[in-house]
Every structure is written in C-alpha cells, then in structure tokens.
Amino acid sequence: MGKLFGTDGIRGVANLDLTPELAFKIGRAGAYILAKGKKGKIVIGKDTRQSGDMLEAALAAGICSIGVDVIKLGVIPTPAVAYLTKKYKALAGVVISASHNPVEYNGIKFFDEDGFKLKDEIEDQIESYIFNDKGIDTRPIKGEIGQIIEDLHAPRYYMDYLKSTIKRDFKGLKIAVDCGNGAVYKIAAELLKELGAEVVVINDEPNGVNINVECGSTNPSAIQSLVLDTKADIGLSFDGDADRLIAVDEKGNIIDGDHILAICGTYLKEQNRLKKDTIVGTVMTNIGLDLYLKSKGLKVVKTKVGDRYVMEEMLKHGYVLGGEQSGHIIFLEYSTTGDGMLTALQLINVMKETGKKASELNSLMKSYPQVLVNARVKKELKEAYMENEEISSEIKRVEDSFKGEGRVVIRPSGTEPLIRVMIEGKDKDTIERVAKDLARFIEERIG
C-alpha cells in the first residue's frame, strides 16, 4: 500500500497524481471514517487554483455517496475552514489547496470536528479504505443520499470572528497587502478597511493559474517594493491558502515568522498571557530568537518542521503561541491552525497597543544569516538520505567545521522530491558557499 498523506494532507500534480477518481475515493473514505454512521455535514473550502473545481466536484460526490451533506464554502482561507467546521458543528472540514506550491499542484486536507488536523491514525484508517474500497458497504438511496449546499455567508462569519480577537481599530495606518492571487484575495483588503485602515493591495485578481506566481509570502520582494513605493506603515504578504504571513516593516525589512513570534510573544508576556513563558518553534527557528527570548527570561521549545508538530507540542504542554519562520503562526487562544489573517491582526494590534512602528518591533531580535538550498533527488530516496554513508559523513564534516558557531539542518520536503539544506552561521558568504556545495554533493549521489 502506498502512502497518500504527508505532513500537510495529500498533495500532488492535479489530474495526474491527484486525480478526480482519487478525490472521489478520498471523499468517500473520509466521510465514512469521520461520520461513523451519523447523518451530518462536511464543509469544503478551496483556494483559487483552476483544478479546485474539478477536485471539489469529485470530493463532494464521494462524501454525498456516504449519505453526508456537503456545505461548499467556495474560495476561502484554510484557517477559515477550520473555524467554520467547529462553528457549524460539522463532522469535518476539508480544504482543497496546495498552499504555497506552484499552480499545477493541488491538495486535500481534513480537519476534525474540533477544527484540528487529523491525527496520523485517522489518516491511516482513511488510506486503508481508499486502497480497499470493498471495505465500504454504505450505499444510501432515495432521500438518504447527501446533498450539496452552497454557503455565501462563510467569509462574513470568519471576518467577524477575526475582528473579535482585537480591541483596537486600525485608523491612521496605511497597510500594503499582497494577496498572492490566492484564497484571501477578497477578504484581506475588505477586513482591513472595515477596521479603519487605508489599504493598498496587489495580486488580488486570481485567474486560476496565477496563484503564487512571483507574488505572495514566498516572493516577498513584491510587498517590499509596495511598502516603500506607497510609504505604508506595514506590509502583509499571504501564501495561496492564507495560513501563513510574511510581513514587512515601513523601511522595507522583512518580518518573518521568528520575528513575529518575538514581537507577539513579548506582548503576550507583558499581558501575562504567555503560558509557561514558552514559545514553540522548530529546528529551523533562527538562533537569534533563542538568544532574544533568553534575554527576556523566556524559553523556546523546538519541534520537527511542520505546523502540525508545533500544534502537537502546544496541545501537549498547554502553550499558547508557536510557529515557523515561514510565517505559520498559531495563536491557540483563537485558532486551531496557522492563520495568516489572524496573525496580521495580532501583529498590527501590538503596533497600536504599544504605539511603536513596525521597524521598532522588528528590531527586538537579530537574525543570524541562514541559507536554504534545495537538492533535487529521486523521490524514493529523499527519506533515506542518511543511509548513504558518503552523505552522512559529509554532513558531519561540515557540522564539525563550524566548531559550534553554526548549524546544519537537513530535512526532506514534505511534498516535493527535494532535500532542503539549511546552514546558519555568522558569515553569509561562507554559509552560502557551503550550503551549495553540500546540496550539490547530495544531488550527485541520490539525485
């Protein structure tokens, strides 16, 4: 049996790897496992990819074939689906999106009835039925077949909830926004305007194939230019499904996830709301955050890369703030998953509450240079790179060469045939050269 679910749902090239036939089976198996024989509803949201309509139709058909109703939320951010799943008392929520990946990719991700990503064992159960459809004997007929209902009010409910998480309006601020031609293209500017801000927006005209293309949180130069050109107080850049945020201060400097954690963690500590004085990061978290938090008497706990692992650690120990350098930030007081719009509101709220400019807040911590280089490898070998003795020996040699003044983090991509080589140290030119050499070394052996 193959493995469908990765660290963030099922991903693949739409209509090639992730086919409508497979989407139907995913919908059918998912509804069977999650409904547990109950009559109920499952909500579905999607990003702006052209393939989303095809996959949504197949997925919804599979769900209805089990006797479960489908509520179509339309184009909406991933975290909105998590929130609305719980609000609507749905059996589950499903998102059709490949997040920051190129447009040819798409994905299917489930949330449970409480808005959390599914546990591994539940995903394993769904997979077992996908690969053995004979195990599902549920075939309702007549009025027991599920119905499909379109919900036009979903964005409004989500926006109103986001506004309830802050105390101040944003009057007097000019905010620049890059929607990435993704799921937030309608609501981002509208929400910020409702809060009183002056808003300038780009990449809010999706056409089905321009999502993430030279825009959004993985291409921050666009929002940097917009902030400087319009003299905005802060810039916000979202990825395709808007579960992550990369911000930019008024000087054009990037405020990445680590800096957002420093800013919001400091504020929550001052408000006596930072449980156990601890923030959850990952192995990719910049050492600059460690040093800053230590100077404030705060701690950082690190997990594997992936917001699901950050969330697991937070739930296990009762922490309220965690996230990744890439901009996945989890405010557990308000959300069950990373939420770009929520993060934007919390960040701007700190600006308003403290009266400080974005650049002042951005300077709380100093980031050490990091270089990330991708090594393209054979898909079947990306998880087993350390089994190659030459590669493991070279990684150790590079680590030893830093003599404690640098870090090497090697990890396989969760969705693509890549091994990511991250090196952190004092001198950027040196670590850039070393990272490229190491990536090339890996490619030559398992590429």
Long-range contacts (C-beta under 8 A, 24 or more apart in sequence): 1-127, 1-128, 1-131, 2-131, 3-127, 4-127, 4-130, 5-120, 5-123, 5-124, 5-126, 5-127, 6-414, 6-415, 7-305, 7-306, 7-308, 7-309, 7-414, 7-415, 8-99, 8-107, 8-109, 8-117, 8-306, 8-307, 8-308, 8-414, 8-415, 9-95, 9-107, 9-108, 9-109, 9-110, 9-117, 10-107, 10-108, 10-109, 11-98, 11-101, 11-105, 11-106, 11-107, 11-414, 11-415, 12-105, 12-106, 12-107, 13-104, 13-105, 13-106, 14-49, 14-51, 14-54, 14-55, 14-104, 14-105, 14-106, 15-51, 15-54, 18-55, 18-105, 18-106, 18-107, 18-108, 20-54, 20-55, 20-57, 20-58, 21-58, 22-130, 23-54, 23-55, 23-58, 23-59, 23-62, 23-108, 24-58, 24-59, 24-61, 24-62, 25-62, 25-130, 25-133, 26-59, 26-62, 26-108, 26-126, 26-130, 27-58, 27-59, 27-60, 27-61, 27-62, 27-63, 27-65, 27-94, 28-62, 28-63, 28-65, 28-66, 28-129, 28-133, 28-136, 29-62, 29-126, 29-127, 29-129, 29-130, 29-133, 29-136, 30-62, 30-63, 30-92, 30-94, 30-110, 30-126, 31-62, 31-63, 31-65, 31-66, 31-68, 31-91, 31-92, 31-146, 32-66, 32-129, 32-136, 32-138, 33-122, 33-125, 33-126, 33-129, 34-91, 34-92, 34-110, 34-112, 34-113, 34-122, 35-66, 35-67, 35-68, 35-91, 37-138, 38-91, 39-67, 39-68, 39-144, 40-68, 40-69, 40-90, 40-91, 41-68, 41-69, 41-70, 41-71, 41-88, 41-90, 41-91, 41-149, 42-68, 42-69, 42-70, 42-71, 42-90, 42-91, 42-92, 42-93, 42-94, 43-70, 43-71, 43-73, 43-81, 43-84, 43-85, 43-88, 43-90, 43-92, 43-93, 43-94, 43-151, 43-154, 44-70, 44-71, 44-72, 44-73, 44-81, 44-93, 44-94, 44-95, 44-96, 45-73, 45-74, 45-75, 45-76, 45-77, 45-78, 45-80, 45-81, 45-84, 45-93, 45-94, 45-95, 45-96, 45-154, 45-183, 46-74, 46-75, 46-76, 46-95, 46-96, 46-97, 46-183, 47-75, 47-96, 47-97, 47-98, 47-99, 47-182, 47-183, 47-211, 47-240, 47-241, 48-75, 48-181, 48-182, 48-183, 48-185, 48-206, 48-208, 48-211, 48-240, 49-96, 49-97, 49-98, 49-103, 49-106, 49-208, 49-209, 49-211, 49-240, 50-103, 50-208, 50-209, 51-106, 52-96, 52-97, 52-106, 55-96, 55-106, 55-108, 56-96, 59-94, 59-96, 59-108, 60-148, 63-146, 64-145, 64-146, 64-147, 64-148, 65-139, 65-140, 65-145, 65-146, 66-136, 66-138, 66-140, 66-146, 67-138, 67-140, 67-144, 67-145, 67-146, 68-146, 69-146, 69-147, 69-148, 69-149, 70-146, 70-147, 70-148, 70-149, 71-149, 71-150, 71-151, 72-148, 72-149, 72-150, 72-151, 73-151, 73-154, 74-150, 74-151, 74-152, 74-154, 74-155, 75-183, 75-185, 75-186, 75-206, 76-154, 76-155, 76-158, 76-183, 77-158, 77-183, 77-184, 77-187, 77-241, 77-242, 77-243, 77-339, 77-340, 77-341, 78-109, 78-183, 78-241, 78-242, 78-243, 78-337, 79-242, 79-243, 79-335, 79-337, 79-338, 79-339, 79-340, 79-341, 79-342, 80-154, 80-155, 80-158, 81-111, 82-111, 82-115, 82-116, 82-335, 82-336, 82-337, 83-115, 83-157, 83-158, 83-161, 83-335, 83-336, 84-154, 84-157, 84-158, 85-111, 85-112, 85-113, 85-114, 85-115, 86-113, 86-114, 86-115, 86-336, 87-157, 87-161, 89-113, 95-241, 97-183, 97-240, 97-241, 98-240, 98-415, 99-239, 99-240, 99-241, 99-243, 99-244, 100-212, 100-216, 100-217, 100-218, 100-239, 100-240, 100-244, 101-212, 101-240, 101-415, 101-416, 102-212, 103-208, 103-209, 103-210, 103-211, 103-212, 103-213, 105-415, 107-415, 111-336, 111-337, 114-336, 115-336, 115-337, 116-311, 116-336, 116-337, 117-308, 117-311, 117-337, 155-186, 155-187, 158-187, 159-187, 159-190, 159-191, 159-194, 162-191, 162-341, 162-342, 162-345, 163-191, 163-194, 163-195, 163-345, 165-331, 165-333, 165-334, 165-342, 165-345, 165-346, 166-195, 166-345, 166-346, 166-349, 167-349, 167-353, 168-349, 168-352, 168-353, 169-195, 169-196, 170-195, 170-196, 170-197, 170-348, 170-352, 171-195, 171-196, 171-197, 172-196, 173-197, 173-198, 173-233, 173-234, 173-348, 173-351, 173-352, 174-198, 174-199, 174-200, 174-230, 174-231, 174-232, 174-233, 175-199, 175-200, 175-232, 175-233, 175-234, 175-235, 175-236, 175-348, 176-200, 176-201, 176-202, 176-223, 176-226, 176-227, 176-230, 176-232, 176-234, 176-235, 176-236, 176-248, 177-201, 177-202, 177-204, 177-223, 177-235, 177-236, 177-237, 177-238, 178-202, 178-203, 178-215, 178-216, 178-217, 178-222, 178-223, 178-226, 178-235, 178-236, 178-237, 178-238, 179-203, 179-204, 179-215, 179-216, 179-238, 180-211, 180-212, 180-215, 180-216, 180-217, 180-237, 180-238, 180-239, 180-240, 180-242, 181-205, 181-206, 181-207, 181-210, 181-211, 181-212, 181-213, 181-215, 181-216, 182-206, 182-211, 182-212, 182-216, 182-238, 182-239, 182-240, 182-241, 182-242, 183-240, 183-241, 183-242, 184-238, 184-242, 184-340, 184-341, 187-341, 188-236, 188-238, 188-242, 188-341, 191-341, 195-345, 200-226, 200-230, 200-232, 202-226, 211-240, 212-239, 212-240, 216-240, 217-244, 217-245, 217-246, 217-326, 217-327, 217-340, 220-246, 220-248, 220-254, 223-248, 224-248, 224-252, 224-254, 225-252, 227-252, 228-252, 233-351, 233-357, 233-358, 234-347, 234-348, 234-351, 234-358, 236-340, 236-344, 238-340, 238-341, 239-327, 239-340, 242-339, 242-340, 242-341, 243-307, 243-328, 243-337, 243-338, 243-339, 243-340, 244-324, 244-326, 244-327, 244-328, 244-329, 244-338, 244-340, 244-343, 245-327, 245-329, 245-340, 245-341, 245-343, 245-344, 245-347, 246-326, 246-327, 247-344, 247-347, 247-358, 248-358, 249-357, 249-358, 249-359, 249-361, 249-362, 250-357, 250-358, 250-359, 251-359, 253-359, 253-362, 255-347, 255-358, 255-361, 255-362, 256-325, 256-326, 256-327, 256-367, 257-323, 257-324, 257-325, 257-326, 257-327, 257-328, 257-329, 258-285, 258-286, 258-288, 258-289, 258-325, 258-365, 258-367, 259-361, 259-362, 259-364, 259-365, 259-367, 260-323, 260-327, 260-329, 260-343, 260-347, 261-289, 261-321, 261-322, 261-323, 261-329, 262-289, 262-292, 262-293, 262-364, 262-365, 263-347, 263-350, 263-361, 263-362, 263-364, 264-321, 264-329, 264-331, 264-346, 264-347, 264-350, 265-293, 265-298, 265-321, 266-296, 266-364, 267-350, 267-353, 267-354, 268-320, 268-321, 269-296, 269-298, 273-320, 273-333, 274-298, 274-320, 274-321, 275-318, 275-319, 275-320, 276-317, 276-318, 276-319, 278-317, 278-319, 279-319, 279-321, 279-322, 280-310, 280-313, 280-314, 280-319, 280-321, 280-322, 280-323, 280-330, 281-310, 281-322, 281-323, 281-324, 281-325, 282-306, 282-309, 282-310, 282-324, 282-325, 283-409, 283-411, 284-324, 284-325, 284-326, 284-409, 284-422, 285-324, 285-325, 286-325, 286-365, 286-367, 286-368, 286-370, 286-424, 287-368, 287-407, 287-424, 288-365, 288-366, 288-367, 288-368, 289-365, 291-365, 291-366, 292-364, 292-365, 292-366, 304-411, 305-411, 305-414, 306-414, 307-337, 307-338, 311-336, 311-337, 368-424, 368-425, 368-426, 369-424, 369-425, 369-426, 369-427, 369-428, 369-431, 370-422, 370-423, 370-424, 370-431, 371-422, 371-423, 371-424, 371-428, 371-431, 371-432, 371-435, 372-420, 372-421, 372-422, 372-435, 373-420, 373-421, 373-435, 373-436, 373-438, 373-439, 374-413, 374-418, 374-419, 374-420, 374-421, 374-439, 375-418, 375-419, 375-420, 375-421, 375-438, 375-439, 375-440, 375-442, 375-443, 375-447, 376-417, 376-418, 376-443, 376-447, 377-417, 377-418, 377-419, 377-442, 377-443, 377-446, 377-447, 378-417, 378-446, 378-447, 379-417, 381-446, 382-412, 382-413, 382-417, 382-418, 382-419, 382-446, 383-412, 385-410, 385-412, 385-419, 385-442, 385-446, 388-445, 388-446, 390-441, 390-445, 391-441, 391-442, 391-445, 391-446, 394-438, 394-441, 395-438, 398-423, 398-434, 398-438, 401-434, 406-431, 408-438
